[in-house]
Amino acid sequence: MNISNRLYNMKNKILFLFFAFIVFFHCISFAETGDPAIDTLIKKMEEKGIIEKNEAQKLEEEVKKAVKERDKRIAKDIKLPFEIKMRFQPRFDYGDLLINDNNKYATESDLYMRRIRLTVSKDFEKPPFGKKIWTSITLDADKFEMDFDKGARKDPDKKININTLEAGWAFLDEFGLYFGYDIPPYYRNTSSGKQLTLDSLPNIISASDKITGGYQVHLRLFGQFFEGIVKYMLAYGDGANSLSKLKDIDSAATAVRKKSWGDFYSARIEFAPPGLVEKGWDDTNMAKENFLALGIGTAVSGKKRYTAGAGNPDVNVKTSIFNIDLSGRYRFGEASITGSGGYMTLNKNYSYKKDESPKGYYIQAGFLFPGKILFGQFEPVARYDVYDSDKAGANKTKEKALILGFNHYFSKHNLKWGYNYVQTKYDKDVRVAANDSTRRVHQVQFQYEF
């Protein structure tokens, strides 16, 4: 490594440590309830034995709700017609980020903004009929100023994207209508700000998003029965109709022959035992309720006609997905454990070459320690996932990723940081670096959301 690279890496490390120092001392004064005076009063009452520890926790929750209602009233007083949320996720990566001239991994460091996100939303309190109407738009700049991607140097991406755009109307508990731009439902799609590991998607899910067309405009029906014991979502959209999305299914695609609008369908159904219904989708220990959820999903797409090079002027491909996942959380005292796992199979049925059937599974868990450690709650986490890409003409096509780390919550998801060690082992036919079978990366990420 030359002198300029060493200075560059040293600069990144200094910037990272400076940012960590600022956040660390800022979080010391971050109020549990949103009001430092009430925090002090509750603590004194607990110390003097006026209230028990569990009563103090309950009182904190009640005060949080009251503070939230107060903030809503303040927003109304200044006539703010919508809610605004901002999220910043500074990230520092160190390890096998670059592939050198010998087709092996080389150690580099990278300081960048994993995500900058702005969400503007509006809930209509009194719809003409039904229970709820809402609208929302989320803009983001993802991997802002990231210097390395897939083992190669890259130019900084300064593009701002529309992440999601949606409008929903819940007529009844059992029936609602959604129209917007997002990933159609067939697997458990949790917010990136509320998850156990820093990077949420196992390889199998990333692969499934590519063959379905990923983010797209679609119509969705949703609802629940028996107070959430059964939940469902049905979606209708276009799927992978552009050339760039078809290339994610078949890299040989050169032109779209016929656009098959509206031939994509997906569905998800989720079951929960009575008394263990999950109110929202939160893959961390920060939510209060115990839950257990079994989800089953599928997605199918009709024939996509396209050209695959000069020798295949008119070919087609059909795709389908099956997914099953299990998620749960159990609290005992101040501690809790959260875990989830899933299995998914993909099918690409080509008219001119051998079909491909990628498949994979993942399992992850986190344990939230009771009490506070260094001004926050500490949660060790782990994930293991396996993805078999089933590439045509190849035998050794598995990727195995092991993630070990922790989350440290100063104020739930509003102010936290985490560390992940990621080790990925590649079979011979799917190596990113031709002469290196293992990639190791250390990740540190902060999150500030308000």
C-alpha positions in Angstrom: 0.0 0.0 0.0 1.5 3.4 -1.0 1.9 6.5 1.2 -1.1 8.3 -0.2 -3.4 5.3 0.5 -2.1 5.1 4.0 -2.8 8.8 4.6 -6.3 8.4 3.1 -7.1 5.4 5.4 -5.7 7.3 8.4 -7.9 10.3 7.5 -11.0 8.0 7.3 -10.2 6.5 10.7 -9.7 9.9 12.4 -13.0 11.2 10.9 -14.8 8.0 12.1 -13.4 8.3 15.7 -14.3 12.0 15.8 -17.8 11.3 14.8 -18.1 8.5 17.3 -16.8 10.8 20.1 -19.5 13.4 19.3 -22.3 10.9 19.2 -21.1 9.2 22.4 -21.2 12.4 24.5 -24.4 13.6 22.8 -26.2 10.4 23.7 -25.4 10.8 27.5 -28.0 13.5 27.8 -30.6 11.9 25.5 -33.8 11.6 27.5 -35.5 8.2 27.9 -39.0 9.7 28.0 -38.3 12.7 25.8 -38.3 15.0 28.9 -35.1 15.0 31.0 -36.9 16.5 34.1 -39.4 13.6 34.2 -36.5 11.1 33.7 -34.8 12.6 36.9 -38.1 12.5 38.9 -38.8 8.8 38.0 -35.3 7.8 38.9 -35.4 9.5 42.3 -38.8 7.9 43.0 -37.3 4.5 42.2 -34.2 5.1 44.3 -36.3 6.2 47.4 -38.5 3.1 47.0 -41.7 5.0 46.2 -42.2 2.9 43.1 -40.9 -0.5 42.0 -38.6 -1.0 38.9 -41.5 -2.4 36.8 -43.7 0.5 37.8 -41.0 2.9 36.8 -40.7 1.3 33.4 -44.5 1.5 33.0 -44.5 5.2 34.0 -41.7 5.9 31.5 -43.9 4.4 28.7 -46.9 6.4 29.8 -44.8 9.6 29.8 -43.4 8.8 26.4 -47.0 8.6 25.0 -47.9 11.9 26.7 -44.8 13.6 25.3 -45.6 12.2 21.8 -49.2 13.6 22.1 -47.8 16.9 23.3 -45.5 17.1 20.3 -48.4 16.3 18.0 -50.3 19.2 19.5 -47.4 21.5 19.1 -47.1 20.4 15.4 -50.8 21.2 15.0 -50.4 24.6 16.7 -47.8 25.6 14.2 -50.1 24.1 11.5 -47.6 21.5 10.2 -49.9 19.5 7.9 -47.7 16.4 7.7 -45.1 14.4 9.7 -41.4 14.5 8.7 -38.8 11.9 9.6 -35.0 12.0 8.9 -32.6 9.2 9.2 -28.8 9.3 8.9 -26.7 6.1 8.9 -22.9 6.9 8.8 -20.9 3.7 8.0 -17.2 2.7 8.3 -16.1 -0.5 6.5 -12.6 -2.0 6.9 -11.4 -5.3 5.3 -11.6 -7.0 2.0 -13.1 -4.2 0.0 -10.9 -4.3 -3.1 -9.8 -7.0 -5.5 -6.1 -6.6 -6.5 -4.3 -7.4 -9.7 -3.7 -11.0 -8.5 -7.5 -11.5 -8.2 -7.3 -11.7 -4.4 -8.9 -9.4 -1.8 -6.9 -6.4 -0.5 -7.5 -4.6 2.7 -9.0 -1.1 2.4 -11.2 1.2 4.5 -14.2 3.2 3.5 -16.2 5.9 5.4 -19.5 6.8 3.8 -23.2 7.5 4.4 -24.9 4.1 4.2 -28.3 5.9 3.9 -29.7 9.4 4.2 -33.5 9.1 4.3 -36.3 11.7 4.4 -39.9 10.5 4.9 -42.9 12.8 4.6 -46.2 11.2 5.6 -49.8 12.2 6.4 -52.5 10.3 8.3 -56.0 11.5 7.7 -57.9 11.4 11.0 -61.4 11.4 9.7 -61.8 9.6 6.4 -65.1 9.8 4.6 -65.6 6.2 5.6 -63.4 3.4 6.8 -60.8 3.4 9.5 -57.7 5.0 8.2 -56.2 6.8 5.2 -52.5 7.6 4.8 -50.0 8.8 2.3 -46.2 8.7 2.4 -43.2 9.4 0.2 -39.6 8.5 1.2 -36.5 9.9 -0.6 -33.0 8.5 0.1 -29.4 8.7 -1.0 -28.0 5.2 -0.6 -24.3 4.4 -0.1 -23.5 8.1 -0.4 -19.7 8.6 -1.1 -19.0 4.9 -1.0 -15.6 4.2 -2.6 -15.7 0.4 -3.1 -18.4 -1.9 -4.4 -18.1 -5.6 -5.3 -14.4 -5.5 -5.0 -13.8 -2.5 -7.3 -13.3 1.2 -6.9 -16.4 3.2 -7.8 -17.2 6.9 -8.4 -19.3 8.5 -5.6 -23.0 8.3 -6.3 -24.8 11.5 -5.4 -28.2 10.5 -6.8 -31.3 11.0 -4.7 -33.9 8.2 -5.3 -37.6 7.7 -4.5 -37.4 4.8 -2.1 -41.2 4.4 -1.6 -44.3 6.2 -2.6 -47.6 5.0 -1.3 -51.3 5.7 -0.5 -53.4 3.4 1.6 -57.0 3.2 2.7 -58.0 0.7 5.5 -61.8 0.3 5.1 -62.1 -2.5 7.7 -59.7 -4.6 9.7 -60.4 -7.3 7.2 -59.9 -5.2 4.0 -57.7 -2.4 2.9 -56.4 -1.0 -0.4 -52.8 0.2 -1.1 -51.4 1.7 -4.3 -47.8 2.8 -4.5 -44.1 2.1 -5.4 -42.4 -0.5 -3.2 -41.4 -4.1 -3.2 -44.5 -6.3 -3.6 -45.2 -8.5 -0.6 -44.2 -12.2 -0.5 -41.5 -12.1 2.3 -40.9 -10.4 5.6 -39.8 -6.9 4.5 -38.7 -5.0 7.6 -37.5 -1.4 7.6 -33.7 -1.0 7.3 -33.8 1.1 10.5 -35.3 -1.7 12.6 -33.3 -4.9 12.1 -30.8 -7.0 13.9 -27.9 -6.8 11.4 -26.6 -3.7 9.6 -27.3 -5.2 6.1 -30.8 -6.7 6.2 -31.1 -8.8 3.1 -29.6 -12.3 2.8 -28.4 -13.1 -0.7 -31.4 -15.3 -1.5 -33.8 -12.3 -0.9 -31.6 -9.9 -2.9 -31.8 -12.5 -5.7 -35.5 -12.8 -5.5 -36.0 -9.0 -5.7 -34.1 -9.1 -9.0 -36.3 -11.7 -10.7 -39.5 -10.1 -9.5 -38.5 -6.6 -10.7 -37.9 -5.3 -7.2 -39.3 -1.9 -6.4 -42.3 -1.3 -8.7 -45.7 0.4 -8.9 -48.3 -2.1 -7.8 -51.8 -2.5 -6.3 -52.1 -4.3 -3.0 -55.0 -5.7 -1.0 -54.4 -6.3 2.7 -56.2 -7.1 6.0 -56.4 -9.3 9.0 -58.9 -11.6 10.7 -59.4 -12.6 14.4 -57.6 -9.6 15.7 -54.4 -10.3 13.7 -54.2 -14.1 14.1 -54.4 -14.2 10.3 -53.0 -11.5 8.1 -52.8 -11.3 4.3 -51.5 -9.3 1.4 -52.2 -9.7 -2.3 -50.4 -7.7 -5.0 -50.7 -7.0 -8.7 -48.0 -5.3 -10.8 -45.8 -5.4 -13.9 -42.7 -7.3 -12.7 -39.5 -7.2 -14.7 -40.5 -5.5 -18.0 -37.5 -3.1 -18.7 -34.3 -4.3 -20.3 -32.2 -3.5 -17.2 -34.5 -5.7 -15.0 -34.6 -8.5 -17.6 -30.8 -8.5 -17.5 -31.0 -9.3 -13.8 -32.9 -12.5 -14.8 -30.9 -13.3 -17.9 -27.6 -11.4 -18.4 -27.7 -12.4 -22.1 -30.8 -10.2 -22.8 -30.2 -7.5 -25.3 -33.7 -6.2 -26.1 -37.3 -6.5 -25.0 -39.5 -8.0 -27.7 -42.9 -7.5 -26.1 -43.8 -5.8 -22.9 -46.3 -7.9 -20.9 -47.9 -5.3 -18.7 -49.6 -6.5 -15.5 -48.6 -10.1 -15.5 -47.0 -10.2 -12.0 -48.8 -11.4 -8.9 -47.6 -12.0 -5.3 -49.2 -13.0 -2.1 -48.3 -13.4 1.6 -50.2 -14.8 4.5 -49.1 -14.8 8.1 -50.4 -16.8 11.1 -49.9 -16.1 14.8 -51.1 -18.0 17.9 -53.7 -16.2 20.1 -52.0 -13.9 22.5 -48.8 -13.7 20.4 -49.9 -11.4 17.6 -47.4 -8.9 16.4 -48.6 -5.3 16.1 -46.0 -4.3 13.5 -43.0 -5.7 11.8 -39.9 -5.0 14.0 -37.0 -7.4 13.7 -35.4 -6.2 16.9 -35.9 -6.5 20.7 -37.0 -2.9 21.0 -40.8 -3.6 20.7 -42.6 -4.6 24.0 -44.9 -7.4 23.0 -44.0 -11.1 22.7 -45.0 -12.5 19.3 -44.7 -15.5 17.0 -45.4 -15.3 13.3 -45.3 -17.9 10.5 -45.3 -16.4 7.0 -45.8 -18.0 3.7 -45.4 -16.2 0.4 -45.3 -16.7 -3.3 -44.7 -14.6 -6.5 -45.3 -15.5 -10.1 -44.6 -13.7 -13.4 -45.8 -14.5 -16.9 -43.7 -14.9 -20.0 -41.2 -12.2 -20.7 -40.3 -12.1 -24.4 -36.9 -10.7 -25.3 -33.8 -11.1 -27.5 -30.8 -12.9 -26.1 -28.1 -12.1 -28.5 -28.0 -12.7 -32.3 -28.7 -16.4 -32.0 -31.9 -16.1 -29.9 -34.0 -13.3 -31.4 -37.3 -14.3 -29.8 -37.1 -16.2 -26.4 -39.0 -16.0 -23.2 -38.7 -16.7 -19.5 -41.2 -17.3 -16.7 -40.3 -16.9 -13.0 -41.8 -18.0 -9.7 -40.9 -17.9 -6.0 -41.9 -19.7 -2.8 -41.0 -18.4 0.6 -41.6 -19.5 4.2 -40.3 -17.7 7.3 -40.7 -17.9 11.1 -40.2 -14.9 13.4 -40.6 -14.4 17.1 -39.7 -12.5 20.3 -39.8 -13.5 23.9 -39.3 -11.2 26.9 -38.4 -12.3 30.4 -37.9 -9.5 32.8 -35.8 -6.7 31.3 -34.2 -9.2 28.9 -35.5 -10.5 25.6 -34.6 -12.6 22.6 -35.6 -12.1 19.0 -35.1 -14.5 16.2 -36.1 -15.3 12.7 -35.4 -17.7 9.9 -36.5 -18.4 6.4 -36.2 -20.6 3.3 -36.8 -19.5 -0.3 -36.8 -21.2 -3.7 -36.6 -19.4 -7.0 -37.4 -20.7 -10.5 -36.3 -19.3 -13.8 -38.0 -21.2 -16.7 -36.2 -20.4 -20.0 -37.5 -21.3 -23.5 -34.0 -21.6 -25.0 -31.7 -22.9 -22.3 -31.6 -24.9 -19.1 -33.8 -23.7 -16.3 -32.3 -22.4 -13.1 -33.6 -22.9 -9.5 -31.7 -20.8 -7.0 -32.5 -21.4 -3.3 -31.3 -20.4 0.1 -32.0 -20.1 3.8 -31.1 -17.8 6.7 -31.3 -17.8 10.5 -30.7 -14.9 12.8 -31.1 -14.0 16.5 -30.3 -11.3 19.0 -30.3 -11.1 22.8 -31.1 -7.9 24.6 -29.3 -7.7 28.0 -31.2 -6.3 31.0 -30.3 -2.9 32.3 -28.0 -0.4 30.8 -24.4 -0.7 29.7 -22.5 2.5 28.8 -25.6 4.6 28.8 -27.6 2.2 26.5 -29.0 -1.2 26.0 -26.7 -3.8 24.6 -27.7 -6.6 22.1 -25.3 -9.2 20.7 -26.6 -10.5 17.3 -25.7 -13.3 14.8 -26.9 -14.4 11.4 -26.0 -17.2 9.1 -27.3 -17.5 5.5 -26.6 -19.8 2.6 -27.4 -19.0 -1.1 -27.1 -21.5 -4.0 -27.3 -19.6 -7.3 -27.6 -22.8 -9.4 -25.7 -21.2 -12.3 -26.1 -23.1 -15.6 -23.1 -25.3 -16.4 -21.6 -24.9 -12.8 -21.5 -27.3 -9.9 -20.1 -25.4 -7.0 -22.4 -22.4 -6.6 -23.0 -21.7 -2.9 -22.2 -18.6 -0.9 -22.2 -18.9 2.9 -22.2 -15.8 5.1 -21.7 -15.6 8.8 -22.4 -12.3 10.6 -21.5 -11.6 14.3 -21.9 -8.3 16.1 -23.9 -6.2 18.3 -26.3 -3.3 18.6 -26.1 -0.6 21.2 -29.3 1.4 21.7 -29.2 4.8 23.4 -32.8 5.7 22.6 -34.3 2.7 20.8 -34.0 3.2 17.0 -33.6 6.9 17.2 -30.1 6.9 18.4 -28.0 3.7 18.2 -24.8 2.2 16.8 -23.7 -1.3 15.9 -20.8 -3.4 14.8 -20.8 -6.4 12.4 -18.1 -8.8 11.4 -19.1 -10.4 8.0 -17.3 -13.5 6.7 -18.5 -14.8 3.3 -17.2 -18.0 1.8 -17.7 -18.6 -1.9 -17.7 -21.9 -3.9 -15.3 -22.0 -6.8 -17.9 -21.2 -9.5 -19.3 -18.0 -7.8 -16.2 -16.3 -6.5 -16.1 -12.6 -6.8 -12.3 -12.7 -6.5 -11.2 -15.5 -8.8 -8.2 -16.6 -6.5 -9.8 -15.9 -3.1 -12.6 -18.0 -1.6 -13.2 -16.0 1.6 -14.1 -12.3 2.2 -13.9 -10.6 5.6 -15.2 -7.2 6.4 -15.7 -5.2 9.6 -18.6 -2.7 9.7 -19.5 0.1 12.2 -22.7 2.0 11.7 -24.4 4.8 13.6 -28.1 5.7 13.2 -29.7 9.0 14.1 -33.4 9.3 13.4 -35.8 12.1 14.3 
